[in-house]
């Protein structure tokens, strides 16, 4: 039997097909953009996601030449959808979804800090408050778009909206519910009536059905089956938030195992029994053993987005060369940066180009480049961008260690950034953790395919994921570079502390 997994990302959707042993059969990808109407605002219409899912699944099935009768099921993961899509009673979108990177809910965040004690919200949800969380974005819509608020039947996450379109079933999973924060009781695994009342978010606006990530939500409608080249009635499995699904794709099932998912943004996380909660990181149920394990992660708003921004703004020649000769622009930029020493000859970048999530939780934080001189080149700045993402990863790791967590000396890394050995070496040297990459560039879609197998019974238990994964040679920490990066990292931390007030004033002017 064959299994399909689809991940709806921030900048694109990818589908993979594997057999029941995890061997790759085919894949497909569709790219799209984020709507950014103002600085630090980010939203998307859901039809973009639905269209991308249909196209990537159809292309994947076509490329595979597999008989649709031999495809057991499909699971879908998705970007953290922030507010979710506000829909009316006919499940028609009322406005674009305020996605995870949208930071407009500054006033709502401050209201919660002023009116809800930390011990109250953290005690119930296992999380604190920031404009990253979905519940603050819901409050923003209530406070600023009352004409929309009055029509809202429910908030639906990106992947759950697609699942609804495919099956007619409206539901969510535990990881997606928990990641909304604020209104989800992390211990009872359900919505908190108390927090809904305090925050002014009616419980009726939240999904009634919450599934485990490996449970079947519904069956594929005929109209979409025809478009995707699949059989009508094929099972659609709940899936989850992309970060923990990518974590599963690397084979993580127990404490100490930790993974950096480095794509457009960075999510680094580990799993535990609920002992190591901290308000500085994000916690919600894991995507296997959903009723037992907690996934705790730190999220940096930019990772691959830094390289993409630099390429698009300053890499015109590299992009032209990619078109003419087929050599990726990123490869050409890296070749120019290879001989730049650790610390980029005195340049430090703060990677807060879209504010920042954990652990500083500062929507007013801004991208900063310090140390430029006439000696420096584009290559210096490009490498400093890559180093900035690694500094942010280390910062999150340190917050987890403060809780008493024990982390294995090897960190698994997945996502688009993991394709670059050059960048992964920087991650190793900055963090002090050896980096372990999968033999295939798999990420969330691979984990989705595994969840589809669990849900349909093709796979009998979560431990089988260990049989699906294999690894490339480990990229080890270089002690000399690590010692130098320790000094630059200290300055990285100091730079933010000494500029955050200026950043706040800049945000107020804008």
TIPAKE-241625 format. One line per field, with one value per residue (C-alpha): x, y negated, z; residue number from 1; residue in three letters. Coordinates in steps of 0.1 Angstrom, whole numbers. Layout:
N
c1: X	...
c2: Y	...
c3: Z	...
k: NUM	...
r: ALA	...
END
This chain:
510
c1: 0	10	6	3	14	9	23	8	37	40	55	45	28	45	31	50	40	58	52	45	82	88	105	99	78	71	67	54	56	37	50	29	33	22	1	19	-3	17	50	47	13	10	-21	-33	-66	-73	-82	-45	-39	-67	-56	-20	-30	-52	-24	4	-15	-26	9	23	-2	4	42	40	20	5	-30	-53	-68	-34	-33	-45	-49	-38	-28	-23	-2	0	17	5	-25	-26	-62	-73	-97	-129	-157	-195	-221	-217	-179	-171	-140	-149	-113	-78	-62	-38	-10	17	41	14	23	-5	-22	1	-26	-44	-12	-6	-42	-37	-5	-22	-54	-46	-20	9	2	-35	-29	3	-12	-41	-25	12	19	20	9	23	9	22	-6	-39	-61	-46	-52	-88	-91	-77	-104	-130	-116	-109	-133	-166	-185	-165	-167	-205	-206	-180	-193	-159	-121	-106	-69	-54	-51	-84	-101	-86	-97	-132	-133	-121	-144	-172	-161	-152	-127	-91	-64	-48	-16	-34	-58	-30	-10	-38	-28	-48	-80	-67	-63	-30	-37	-74	-67	-98	-110	-110	-144	-127	-101	-127	-148	-118	-105	-139	-136	-169	-162	-187	-161	-137	-140	-162	-144	-107	-90	-57	-33	-35	-73	-94	-115	-135	-136	-126	-154	-160	-154	-120	-111	-116	-94	-66	-67	-78	-107	-138	-141	-103	-96	-83	-63	-62	-25	-12	9	39	66	58	49	84	97	80	94	129	119	114	94	110	128	162	156	154	150	154	129	146	125	111	111	128	111	133	116	116	90	84	57	46	72	93	68	81	63	93	86	55	39	11	2	25	13	17	8	-13	-28	6	34	39	59	78	95	111	102	123	102	129	155	154	134	167	185	155	153	190	188	158	171	208	213	201	232	229	193	201	228	204	181	209	230	208	230	209	214	219	248	265	260	275	305	313	309	329	361	346	357	333	316	318	348	329	293	264	228	197	173	141	129	93	95	104	87	105	122	121	85	89	67	86	120	136	163	196	231	259	296	297	328	340	360	330	313	280	294	301	266	252	272	262	225	231	249	220	196	220	223	184	184	210	189	159	179	193	158	148	180	170	139	161	156	183	191	211	244	231	204	185	178	152	137	149	179	192	201	230	260	276	247	243	280	273	244	266	295	272	250	276	254	264	239	223	205	183	195	166	155	123	103	66	51	70	56	21	25	34	3	-18	-4	-12	-47	-55	-39	-12	13	6	25	44	77	78	89	124	124	116	145	182	209	238	272	270	282	303	311	345	358	379	350	326	349	349	312	307	321	300	268	273	275	244	225	238	230	193	191	207	186	151	140	150	132	100	102	107	76	56	67	55
c2: 0	-36	-67	-104	-132	-169	-199	-234	-257	-295	-299	-267	-233	-200	-165	-132	-96	-67	-30	-13	-11	-48	-45	-76	-72	-108	-144	-177	-213	-246	-280	-311	-343	-359	-391	-417	-449	-466	-460	-430	-421	-388	-371	-346	-336	-299	-292	-294	-265	-244	-249	-240	-208	-197	-204	-188	-157	-153	-158	-134	-107	-113	-111	-79	-59	-41	-26	-48	-17	-10	-44	-39	-75	-111	-132	-170	-192	-230	-261	-275	-295	-320	-332	-306	-315	-332	-315	-320	-293	-282	-278	-307	-327	-362	-376	-364	-342	-361	-336	-329	-357	-384	-406	-433	-422	-443	-460	-428	-412	-441	-439	-402	-410	-438	-419	-381	-370	-349	-321	-319	-317	-296	-273	-264	-265	-258	-290	-327	-355	-371	-384	-352	-332	-327	-338	-374	-376	-365	-393	-418	-409	-413	-447	-461	-444	-441	-437	-405	-393	-394	-370	-345	-309	-294	-299	-271	-264	-263	-225	-220	-242	-221	-189	-203	-211	-176	-158	-181	-174	-203	-195	-200	-180	-183	-200	-226	-233	-236	-259	-285	-291	-311	-291	-255	-235	-216	-191	-184	-184	-205	-242	-261	-277	-299	-313	-317	-339	-359	-366	-372	-344	-324	-287	-282	-298	-269	-235	-211	-180	-175	-144	-127	-135	-99	-96	-96	-128	-119	-105	-122	-138	-126	-161	-164	-127	-133	-164	-146	-113	-94	-72	-87	-78	-75	-83	-117	-117	-147	-155	-184	-215	-213	-216	-185	-166	-174	-163	-130	-127	-127	-98	-116	-96	-103	-127	-140	-137	-172	-186	-219	-224	-251	-264	-298	-301	-280	-257	-237	-213	-182	-160	-152	-142	-177	-183	-209	-237	-273	-305	-314	-286	-271	-238	-217	-180	-160	-143	-107	-96	-128	-121	-115	-136	-173	-190	-220	-242	-276	-294	-320	-340	-340	-314	-305	-338	-356	-340	-344	-381	-387	-367	-387	-421	-418	-386	-398	-384	-351	-348	-355	-329	-304	-309	-307	-279	-260	-266	-277	-313	-302	-279	-308	-331	-304	-300	-336	-334	-302	-319	-345	-337	-329	-361	-376	-398	-416	-418	-407	-405	-404	-382	-399	-409	-400	-407	-377	-348	-328	-334	-372	-375	-410	-420	-453	-437	-445	-432	-449	-448	-460	-463	-473	-490	-498	-466	-444	-428	-413	-379	-391	-402	-370	-348	-370	-364	-326	-330	-351	-322	-299	-324	-324	-286	-286	-311	-288	-258	-276	-284	-247	-237	-261	-240	-210	-193	-169	-171	-145	-158	-154	-177	-165	-191	-189	-214	-233	-248	-213	-209	-233	-216	-250	-265	-233	-235	-270	-257	-231	-255	-281	-258	-233	-204	-180	-181	-150	-151	-125	-107	-121	-158	-149	-171	-174	-157	-125	-126	-132	-101	-81	-95	-85	-50	-49	-62	-37	-7	-2	-9	7	-16	-49	-31	-20	-56	-45	-20	-47	-70	-68	-94	-110	-114	-137	-173	-177	-208	-224	-234	-263	-279	-272	-291	-321	-319	-319	-354	-366	-350	-369	-401	-390	-387	-421	-438	-431	-442	-475	-482	-469	-503	-520	-493	-499	-536	-529	-507	-534	-559	-535
c3: 0	-6	17	10	32	25	44	38	45	47	13	-4	-2	-6	-11	-9	-16	2	4	38	46	41	6	-15	-46	-58	-46	-58	-47	-53	-42	-32	-14	19	19	40	39	66	84	108	93	75	62	35	18	23	-13	-21	3	-11	-46	-37	-19	-49	-74	-54	-46	-83	-96	-71	-80	-117	-113	-92	-118	-88	-90	-69	-54	-37	-20	16	28	31	61	61	83	81	91	124	113	141	144	119	91	104	86	86	90	54	61	38	47	60	58	53	80	103	102	128	117	120	149	148	181	203	223	229	241	265	278	287	305	324	333	334	360	345	370	358	320	323	349	326	291	298	277	283	259	228	195	180	196	178	207	206	169	175	200	175	150	177	187	152	128	146	114	107	143	143	114	127	132	138	135	113	110	75	72	89	63	36	54	56	19	10	34	47	82	105	132	145	162	196	184	164	193	218	196	197	233	258	256	256	288	282	310	303	265	258	256	289	296	322	298	270	293	306	271	255	229	228	230	201	178	185	169	187	176	185	170	176	147	135	135	104	102	71	35	3	-16	-52	-67	-52	-58	-95	-94	-75	-93	-62	-52	-38	-1	6	43	52	85	109	108	129	132	108	135	156	124	111	145	140	105	121	143	176	202	235	259	250	213	198	163	145	117	96	68	63	101	127	152	176	199	221	238	274	299	307	335	317	308	306	296	275	250	234	245	233	227	205	173	186	221	220	254	271	255	253	225	237	212	206	174	156	131	104	93	57	52	60	31	8	16	10	-23	-35	-25	-32	-53	-87	-105	-87	-96	-132	-131	-117	-147	-172	-158	-133	-103	-73	-63	-27	-37	-55	-24	-2	-24	-19	19	25	33	56	92	121	132	97	105	132	118	140	127	148	128	140	105	115	152	173	190	217	239	238	226	212	182	180	175	142	120	128	112	134	126	90	76	41	43	43	13	4	14	49	54	39	62	92	82	84	117	131	126	145	174	176	177	205	225	224	233	264	276	275	293	321	329	337	303	293	256	236	222	187	173	143	116	89	65	35	54	61	24	30	46	49	70	90	100	113	134	149	157	172	193	204	193	165	137	124	90	75	44	25	27	44	67	76	46	54	90	75	54	85	103	73	78	115	109	82	100	74	102	136	161	163	170	133	124	136	107	82	89	81	84	66	83	114	110	141	162	155	190	178	159	188	212	189	183	221	222	193	208	240	220	200	233	245	213	216	252	244	213	222	235	203	184	204	196	159	160	176	149	122
k: 1	2	3	4	5	6	7	8	9	10	11	12	13	14	15	16	17	18	19	20	21	22	23	24	25	26	27	28	29	30	31	32	33	34	35	36	37	38	39	40	41	42	43	44	45	46	47	48	49	50	51	52	53	54	55	56	57	58	59	60	61	62	63	64	65	66	67	68	69	70	71	72	73	74	75	76	77	78	79	80	81	82	83	84	85	86	87	88	89	90	91	92	93	94	95	96	97	98	99	100	101	102	103	104	105	106	107	108	109	110	111	112	113	114	115	116	117	118	119	120	121	122	123	124	125	126	127	128	129	130	131	132	133	134	135	136	137	138	139	140	141	142	143	144	145	146	147	148	149	150	151	152	153	154	155	156	157	158	159	160	161	162	163	164	165	166	167	168	169	170	171	172	173	174	175	176	177	178	179	180	181	182	183	184	185	186	187	188	189	190	191	192	193	194	195	196	197	198	199	200	201	202	203	204	205	206	207	208	209	210	211	212	213	214	215	216	217	218	219	220	221	222	223	224	225	226	227	228	229	230	231	232	233	234	235	236	237	238	239	240	241	242	243	244	245	246	247	248	249	250	251	252	253	254	255	256	257	258	259	260	261	262	263	264	265	266	267	268	269	270	271	272	273	274	275	276	277	278	279	280	281	282	283	284	285	286	287	288	289	290	291	292	293	294	295	296	297	298	299	300	301	302	303	304	305	306	307	308	309	310	311	312	313	314	315	316	317	318	319	320	321	322	323	324	325	326	327	328	329	330	331	332	333	334	335	336	337	338	339	340	341	342	343	344	345	346	347	348	349	350	351	352	353	354	355	356	357	358	359	360	361	362	363	364	365	366	367	368	369	370	371	372	373	374	375	376	377	378	379	380	381	382	383	384	385	386	387	388	389	390	391	392	393	394	395	396	397	398	399	400	401	402	403	404	405	406	407	408	409	410	411	412	413	414	415	416	417	418	419	420	421	422	423	424	425	426	427	428	429	430	431	432	433	434	435	436	437	438	439	440	441	442	443	444	445	446	447	448	449	450	451	452	453	454	455	456	457	458	459	460	461	462	463	464	465	466	467	468	469	470	471	472	473	474	475	476	477	478	479	480	481	482	483	484	485	486	487	488	489	490	491	492	493	494	495	496	497	498	499	500	501	502	503	504	505	506	507	508	509	510
r: UNK	UNK	UNK	UNK	UNK	UNK	UNK	UNK	UNK	UNK	UNK	UNK	UNK	UNK	UNK	UNK	UNK	UNK	UNK	UNK	UNK	UNK	UNK	UNK	UNK	UNK	UNK	UNK	UNK	UNK	UNK	UNK	UNK	UNK	UNK	UNK	UNK	UNK	UNK	UNK	UNK	UNK	UNK	UNK	UNK	UNK	UNK	UNK	UNK	UNK	UNK	UNK	UNK	UNK	UNK	UNK	UNK	UNK	UNK	UNK	UNK	UNK	UNK	UNK	UNK	UNK	UNK	UNK	UNK	UNK	UNK	UNK	UNK	UNK	UNK	UNK	UNK	UNK	UNK	UNK	UNK	UNK	UNK	UNK	UNK	UNK	UNK	UNK	UNK	UNK	UNK	UNK	UNK	UNK	UNK	UNK	UNK	UNK	UNK	UNK	UNK	UNK	UNK	UNK	UNK	UNK	UNK	UNK	UNK	UNK	UNK	UNK	UNK	UNK	UNK	UNK	UNK	UNK	UNK	UNK	UNK	UNK	UNK	UNK	UNK	UNK	UNK	UNK	UNK	UNK	UNK	UNK	UNK	UNK	UNK	UNK	UNK	UNK	UNK	UNK	UNK	UNK	UNK	UNK	UNK	UNK	UNK	UNK	UNK	UNK	UNK	UNK	UNK	UNK	UNK	UNK	UNK	UNK	UNK	UNK	UNK	UNK	UNK	UNK	UNK	UNK	UNK	UNK	UNK	UNK	UNK	UNK	UNK	UNK	UNK	UNK	UNK	UNK	UNK	UNK	UNK	UNK	UNK	UNK	UNK	UNK	UNK	UNK	UNK	UNK	UNK	UNK	UNK	UNK	UNK	UNK	UNK	UNK	UNK	UNK	UNK	UNK	UNK	UNK	UNK	UNK	UNK	UNK	UNK	UNK	UNK	UNK	UNK	UNK	UNK	UNK	UNK	UNK	UNK	UNK	UNK	UNK	UNK	UNK	UNK	UNK	UNK	UNK	UNK	UNK	UNK	UNK	UNK	UNK	UNK	UNK	UNK	UNK	UNK	UNK	UNK	UNK	UNK	UNK	UNK	UNK	UNK	UNK	UNK	UNK	UNK	UNK	UNK	UNK	UNK	UNK	UNK	UNK	UNK	UNK	UNK	UNK	UNK	UNK	UNK	UNK	UNK	UNK	UNK	UNK	UNK	UNK	UNK	UNK	UNK	UNK	UNK	UNK	UNK	UNK	UNK	UNK	UNK	UNK	UNK	UNK	UNK	UNK	UNK	UNK	UNK	UNK	UNK	UNK	UNK	UNK	UNK	UNK	UNK	UNK	UNK	UNK	UNK	UNK	UNK	UNK	UNK	UNK	UNK	UNK	UNK	UNK	UNK	UNK	UNK	UNK	UNK	UNK	UNK	UNK	UNK	UNK	UNK	UNK	UNK	UNK	UNK	UNK	UNK	UNK	UNK	UNK	UNK	UNK	UNK	UNK	UNK	UNK	UNK	UNK	UNK	UNK	UNK	UNK	UNK	UNK	UNK	UNK	UNK	UNK	UNK	UNK	UNK	UNK	UNK	UNK	UNK	UNK	UNK	UNK	UNK	UNK	UNK	UNK	UNK	UNK	UNK	UNK	UNK	UNK	UNK	UNK	UNK	UNK	UNK	UNK	UNK	UNK	UNK	UNK	UNK	UNK	UNK	UNK	UNK	UNK	UNK	UNK	UNK	UNK	UNK	UNK	UNK	UNK	UNK	UNK	UNK	UNK	UNK	UNK	UNK	UNK	UNK	UNK	UNK	UNK	UNK	UNK	UNK	UNK	UNK	UNK	UNK	UNK	UNK	UNK	UNK	UNK	UNK	UNK	UNK	UNK	UNK	UNK	UNK	UNK	UNK	UNK	UNK	UNK	UNK	UNK	UNK	UNK	UNK	UNK	UNK	UNK	UNK	UNK	UNK	UNK	UNK	UNK	UNK	UNK	UNK	UNK	UNK	UNK	UNK	UNK	UNK	UNK	UNK	UNK	UNK	UNK	UNK	UNK	UNK	UNK	UNK	UNK	UNK	UNK	UNK	UNK	UNK	UNK	UNK	UNK	UNK	UNK	UNK	UNK	UNK	UNK	UNK	UNK	UNK	UNK	UNK	UNK	UNK	UNK	UNK	UNK	UNK	UNK	UNK	UNK	UNK	UNK	UNK	UNK	UNK	UNK	UNK	UNK	UNK	UNK	UNK	UNK	UNK	UNK	UNK	UNK	UNK	UNK
END
